[in-house]
Amino acid sequence: MVTNDYITMNGNGFSKRAEEFIKRYHELEVKENQCSSSLVKHIKAPVHLVWSLVRRFDQPQKYKPFVSRCVVQGDLQVGSVREVNVKSGLPATTSTERLEYLDDDEHILSMTIVGGDHMLKNYSSIVTVHPEVIDGRPGTLVIESFVVDVPDGNTKDETCYFVEALIKCNLKSLADVSERLAVQDRTEPIKRM
């Protein structure tokens, strides 16, 4: 399914390149009472700018509009735990999240939610960031995948729809912030041979 240049769900409509990245980095184990999805976003900013925002596990509020505050316990490294305060308007006020994997060379970040006052139980996500060319300029392909338990009283479709809506807002904001930084950076067009 394609909506506002997001591509979601089970791979239908993904570009061949995105499908390859999803198979390589985003294969999540989905149990019977869980839902999962992958979302793709093309951003008109170079990969180094986008990754500089995504990799900041300690500062998600730099681009995630629903985060009002974040405090990391200890040094920022795999295993670090952050306490996130969520802005009003969502069915939560806090989320406790652990950094599971961070690879600056391959541009991969994985995290799990380990607590909080919300419905996202056994939530795990992977974000990968890949260079691409958009309109002759350096761009970025961002893929975010998740798996989460379906809460009692909800369907898989309802749960996926809710989580996808949050991720789409985050990816839209990531694109807005990254593209503003790219304009300030004045990245040169890529010359094709």
GUTIVEX-638040 format. One record per residue (C-alpha): x, y, z; residue in one letter. Coordinates in steps of 0.25 Angstrom, whole numbers. Layout:
N
[[X,Y,Z],'A']
...
// end
This chain:
193
[[0,0,0],'M']
[[5,14,-4],'V']
[[1,26,4],'T']
[[8,40,3],'N']
[[21,33,-1],'D']
[[20,24,10],'Y']
[[20,9,7],'I']
[[14,0,17],'T']
[[10,-14,21],'M']
[[14,-27,15],'N']
[[24,-23,4],'G']
[[13,-20,-7],'N']
[[18,-8,-15],'G']
[[32,-8,-9],'F']
[[43,-5,-19],'S']
[[53,-16,-22],'K']
[[63,-9,-14],'R']
[[54,-7,-2],'A']
[[50,-21,-2],'E']
[[65,-26,-2],'E']
[[68,-17,10],'F']
[[55,-22,17],'I']
[[59,-37,15],'K']
[[73,-34,20],'R']
[[71,-25,32],'Y']
[[56,-25,36],'H']
[[52,-40,37],'E']
[[45,-40,51],'L']
[[39,-52,58],'E']
[[24,-50,59],'V']
[[17,-59,69],'K']
[[2,-63,68],'E']
[[-4,-51,76],'N']
[[5,-40,70],'Q']
[[5,-31,58],'C']
[[17,-26,49],'S']
[[19,-16,38],'S']
[[30,-9,31],'S']
[[29,5,26],'L']
[[38,12,16],'V']
[[41,27,14],'K']
[[49,34,4],'H']
[[56,47,10],'I']
[[62,58,1],'K']
[[75,59,10],'A']
[[88,52,10],'P']
[[89,39,19],'V']
[[99,45,29],'H']
[[89,56,33],'L']
[[78,46,34],'V']
[[86,36,42],'W']
[[91,47,51],'S']
[[77,49,56],'L']
[[72,34,56],'V']
[[85,29,64],'R']
[[82,39,75],'R']
[[75,29,84],'F']
[[77,39,95],'D']
[[70,50,88],'Q']
[[58,45,80],'P']
[[51,58,83],'Q']
[[60,64,72],'K']
[[50,59,62],'Y']
[[39,50,69],'K']
[[28,60,71],'P']
[[21,52,82],'F']
[[33,52,91],'V']
[[34,64,101],'S']
[[46,59,109],'R']
[[56,47,109],'C']
[[66,43,120],'V']
[[76,32,118],'V']
[[82,24,129],'Q']
[[97,23,128],'G']
[[106,24,116],'D']
[[99,23,102],'L']
[[103,9,97],'Q']
[[95,-4,94],'V']
[[87,-8,106],'G']
[[85,7,110],'S']
[[71,10,115],'V']
[[63,23,113],'R']
[[51,28,120],'E']
[[43,36,110],'V']
[[32,46,114],'N']
[[20,46,104],'V']
[[13,58,100],'K']
[[-2,59,103],'S']
[[-12,54,93],'G']
[[-7,40,93],'L']
[[-12,28,101],'P']
[[1,29,110],'A']
[[10,38,118],'T']
[[23,30,119],'T']
[[31,19,112],'S']
[[43,12,116],'T']
[[52,7,104],'E']
[[65,-1,103],'R']
[[75,1,92],'L']
[[77,-13,86],'E']
[[87,-10,74],'Y']
[[94,2,68],'L']
[[103,1,56],'D']
[[108,14,51],'D']
[[115,7,39],'D']
[[102,0,34],'E']
[[93,11,39],'H']
[[84,1,48],'I']
[[77,4,61],'L']
[[68,-6,68],'S']
[[61,-3,81],'M']
[[50,-10,90],'T']
[[40,-4,99],'I']
[[42,-10,113],'V']
[[32,-2,121],'G']
[[22,9,122],'G']
[[8,13,123],'D']
[[3,9,109],'H']
[[-2,-2,101],'M']
[[11,-6,93],'L']
[[15,-19,100],'K']
[[27,-27,94],'N']
[[29,-16,84],'Y']
[[42,-17,76],'S']
[[47,-8,65],'S']
[[58,-7,55],'I']
[[62,5,47],'V']
[[71,5,35],'T']
[[76,17,27],'V']
[[81,15,13],'H']
[[87,25,3],'P']
[[80,28,-10],'E']
[[79,38,-21],'V']
[[66,47,-21],'I']
[[65,57,-33],'D']
[[80,56,-35],'G']
[[83,59,-21],'R']
[[88,51,-9],'P']
[[76,45,-2],'G']
[[72,35,8],'T']
[[63,22,9],'L']
[[58,20,23],'V']
[[52,7,26],'I']
[[45,4,40],'E']
[[40,-9,44],'S']
[[33,-13,57],'F']
[[26,-25,64],'V']
[[17,-23,76],'V']
[[6,-31,84],'D']
[[-8,-29,80],'V']
[[-15,-24,93],'P']
[[-27,-31,98],'D']
[[-40,-24,92],'G']
[[-32,-20,79],'N']
[[-30,-27,65],'T']
[[-17,-28,58],'K']
[[-22,-18,48],'D']
[[-25,-8,59],'E']
[[-12,-10,66],'T']
[[-4,-9,53],'C']
[[-12,4,48],'Y']
[[-9,11,62],'F']
[[6,8,62],'V']
[[8,11,47],'E']
[[1,24,49],'A']
[[11,28,60],'L']
[[23,23,51],'I']
[[18,31,39],'K']
[[17,44,48],'C']
[[31,41,53],'N']
[[36,39,39],'L']
[[30,51,33],'K']
[[36,59,44],'S']
[[50,52,42],'L']
[[48,56,27],'A']
[[44,71,30],'D']
[[56,73,40],'V']
[[66,66,31],'S']
[[62,73,19],'E']
[[63,87,26],'R']
[[77,82,31],'L']
[[81,78,16],'A']
[[77,92,11],'V']
[[86,99,21],'Q']
[[97,89,17],'D']
[[95,92,3],'R']
[[99,78,-2],'T']
[[103,78,-16],'E']
[[96,70,-27],'P']
[[101,56,-31],'I']
[[107,56,-45],'K']
[[103,44,-53],'R']
[[113,38,-63],'M']
// end
